[in-house]
Amino acid sequence: MAIEPRQGTTRIAISAPAFANRLRLGESIAVSGTCLTALEMKPPIFYADLAAETLARTSLGFLKAGSVVNLELPTVAGAPLGGHIVQGHVDGRGQLVSFNPVDAKADPELTDWWLRVRVPENTRPYMVEKGSIAIEGISLTIATWDGDIVGVAILPHTRNVTNLHVLRAGDPLNIEADMMIKLAVDQKRPGSSFEVTLEYLLANGY
C-alpha cells in the first residue's frame, strides 16, 4: 500500500487481489475498520481518498508502504450477521498495550492470544465487560475492562487472518464502540429526547 498527500485530501493505494476486481466506483470497503469509498480500481490495486477528519481520527495516517491492513466488504442486506454491527465509523485511535500468547510454549499459530488495548477517552463510557468492540475493524468481545484498558481473547484464526500478528506495542489502533451501547448511554444523558424502541431496532437492522 502507499499514501499520497494531495491538495485537500490524501489518496491511499491498497493492493487487494481478492477485492479490487470486485469493486466499482463509489462502493464502500472497510480498511482496518474505516469505511472508505473506492474511487479508482487498477486490479490488484484500488484507491480511496482520506479526508482530514479520517486522518485525525483513525490510524490510517500512520500507515507506511507495505503495512498490512484488514479489508472487509459490506454485509449484504439480509445476510447472516456473524458478529455485532460494525459501521466503519471509527470513534478514535487506541493504542496496543500488549499482545501475548496464552501458552507461550505452544505453536503461535495454534494457541489463543491475549490482547490489551488502551482505548481513547471518548470511547471509555461505552466499554462494558462482555460487550462488543471493534478493533481495527475486527468484531470482538470485551473480556476485561480496567480503567482505560480493554482485554480481549483472540482465537488463533483471528490472529492469523488479520493484521494483529504484525502489530507491536505502541501501535495505533482504530476503535469503534458498539452502537447499541452508545445509544443506551446517550439515552440516559440529561436532555436527550432519543429513545431505543422496537421500531427503531427493526428499522435499523437489529
HELIX and SHEET records of a PDB file:
HELIX    1   1 ALA A   20  ARG A   22  5                                   3    
HELIX    2   2 ALA A   52  ARG A   57  1                                   6    
HELIX    3   3 LEU A   60  PHE A   62  5                                   3    
HELIX    4   4 GLU A  121  TYR A  126  5                                   6    
HELIX    5   5 PRO A  156  VAL A  161  1                                   6    
HELIX    6   6 ASN A  163  VAL A  166  5                                   4    
HELIX    7   7 MET A  179  GLN A  187  1                                   9    
HELIX    8   8 LEU A  198  ALA A  203  1                                   6    
SHEET    1   A 6 ALA A   2  PRO A   5  0                                        
SHEET    2   A 6 THR A  10  SER A  15 -1                                        
SHEET    3   A 6 ILE A  45  LEU A  50 -1                                        
SHEET    4   A 6 THR A  34  LYS A  42 -1                                        
SHEET    5   A 6 SER A  28  VAL A  31 -1                                        
SHEET    6   A 6 LEU A  71  GLU A  72 -1                                        
SHEET    1   B 7 ILE A 138  THR A 141  0                                        
SHEET    2   B 7 SER A 132  ILE A 135 -1                                        
SHEET    3   B 7 PRO A 172  ALA A 177 -1                                        
SHEET    4   B 7 GLY A  92  PRO A 101 -1                                        
SHEET    5   B 7 TRP A 113  ARG A 118 -1                                        
SHEET    6   B 7 ILE A 149  ILE A 154 -1                                        
SHEET    7   B 7 THR A 144  ASP A 146 -1                                        
END                                                                             
